[in-house]
Amino acid sequence: MEFNPLNLLEVVDQDVGFMAKRIKTRENTEIDNSKHLVTKIATLYAERLMNDICLIVDGKEYPSHRIILCTSSEVFQVMLMTTNWSESRTSRIVLQETKPCVEIFDKFLRYFYTGQISINESTVLPIMTLADKYIVKDLMQVCKDYMCSHIASSEEHVVSWYQYTLGLGHMSHNMVAQACQNFIKWNFKTVAETGDFLNFTPDCLCRFLMQNDIVVQNEMALLKYVMRWLEVQQENLLYEDPVPSPASSEHSTCLPSETSLHRSSTSLPSEDHRISPALTTEDPMKSLVESVICYIRFPMMSRKELAQLLLCPLVRTHKEFFIDRMTLGVAYHTGHRRLS
């Protein structure tokens, strides 16, 4: 029989194939049973098993585990593992939280054990507040993602979201603040008619009033929203309540509403009058009115609208200040009439 090299190659190929099959049958199979592990860890919290520390929030006890707290939160890690901290030597720690955070603290703590949390428009801010306070970075990201994807349907909360994320300062947080800012500017009427609009701080409200690209019916409509905000601040000052409380969006002023114009970016005369004065303690309401109203562009109002302002109680109370602004508006129209 004549020797054929190809026959040898075929035999070698068959042997290699057989060896490959044998090797393949000996490979390890990866088994993912992590769900059961998470369930076991979650059971430690749910059934309060083997806890070695107790967190106390608003009088309620939350039995916990140091190892879980330390691996989930950078703040708890420092607090419980650094010997100079008194908390590292005690088994009971009292935490001071705001009322909204107290209400969702159980959800927040359960997240450490399960990696799961239920979020909605009302709870995302207090959850983010706790995640920020205790430096739980993965939960912070969850809250930021939720806010960015739900801004359009959350006009009742967007002012609070904007103000909180703006204060965080970090670029990734500012992306949320920027998205909220754009939504407020482009939907100012919708946002201004919510209770959350009344939670604007003076500084944040002025940030919007000084911009040219707010989408509003006209300057009179913008003034109407600001007047409503000022009325609530006045009530808060009377009751010495430092935090604006939401009120009905139907709370109205005597200002008339107009239709379908956008805020003009036209340069106005005497821009110096729009520089915001510093707030003083002598007459806080007077100071507040002047610091906010200075950004309203009275020259963009008609003569009829300017005259109707005199009927408003807030204008009558601060008559001298408003008359100066209204005079600028009249002078602007007079100058245009002469030019024409």
CORJO-V797914 format. One record per residue. PSI is psi as a letter, one per 20 degrees, with the letter a starting at -180 (none if undefined). D_LAST is the distance of its C-alpha to the last C-alpha in whole Angstrom. Layout:
BEGIN
PSI:D_LAST
PSI:D_LAST
END
This chain:
BEGIN
p:116
p:114
p:111
o:108
h:105
h:103
h:105
g:105
h:101
g:101
g:103
g:101
g:98
g:100
g:101
g:97
h:96
g:98
h:98
h:94
h:95
g:97
g:94
h:91
i:94
i:94
q:90
q:89
p:87
p:84
p:83
o:80
k:81
h:79
h:78
h:81
g:81
g:77
g:79
g:82
g:79
h:77
h:80
h:81
g:78
h:78
j:82
l:81
p:84
k:85
q:82
j:83
q:80
p:78
p:74
o:73
o:70
k:69
i:73
p:73
p:75
n:75
p:78
a:77
p:79
g:78
h:78
g:76
g:73
h:74
i:73
h:70
p:68
h:68
g:68
h:71
g:72
g:72
g:72
i:76
i:77
p:76
h:79
i:77
p:75
h:77
h:76
i:78
j:81
q:81
j:81
p:78
p:75
p:72
p:69
o:66
q:63
r:60
g:60
h:59
h:61
g:64
h:63
j:63
h:66
g:69
g:67
g:66
h:69
h:71
h:68
h:70
h:73
h:72
j:69
q:67
q:65
p:63
p:59
a:56
h:53
h:54
i:57
h:55
g:54
h:57
g:59
h:57
g:57
g:61
h:61
g:59
g:61
j:64
m:63
n:64
g:62
h:63
h:61
g:58
h:57
g:58
g:56
g:53
g:54
g:54
g:50
h:49
i:50
j:49
g:46
h:44
j:47
l:47
h:43
i:45
i:47
h:44
g:43
g:46
g:47
g:44
h:45
g:49
h:48
h:46
i:48
h:51
h:49
q:51
g:49
h:51
h:50
h:46
h:46
g:47
h:44
g:42
g:42
g:42
g:39
g:37
g:38
g:37
g:34
i:34
l:35
g:34
g:34
g:37
h:38
h:37
j:38
r:42
h:44
h:44
h:40
i:42
i:44
p:41
q:42
g:39
g:39
h:39
g:36
h:34
h:35
g:33
h:30
i:29
q:29
i:26
k:28
p:29
o:29
r:28
g:26
a:23
h:23
h:24
g:27
g:28
h:28
g:30
g:33
h:33
g:33
g:36
g:38
h:37
g:39
h:42
h:42
g:42
g:45
h:47
h:47
h:48
j:51
l:51
o:51
i:50
p:49
p:46
p:48
q:47
r:45
p:45
i:41
i:41
o:40
q:37
a:35
j:33
p:29
q:28
q:28
a:25
q:26
l:25
q:23
q:24
p:23
q:20
j:21
p:17
p:18
q:18
q:17
l:21
i:23
h:26
i:26
j:27
p:30
p:33
q:35
q:39
q:41
r:43
i:46
g:45
n:43
h:43
g:40
g:38
g:38
g:38
g:35
h:33
h:34
g:33
h:30
i:28
i:27
p:25
n:22
h:20
i:17
j:17
q:18
r:16
h:17
g:20
g:21
h:21
h:23
h:25
h:26
i:28
i:31
p:32
g:35
h:35
g:31
h:33
h:36
l:34
g:31
g:31
g:30
h:27
g:26
g:25
g:23
h:21
h:20
h:19
g:17
g:15
h:14
g:13
h:11
g:10
g:9
h:6
g:5
h:5
h:4
none:0
END
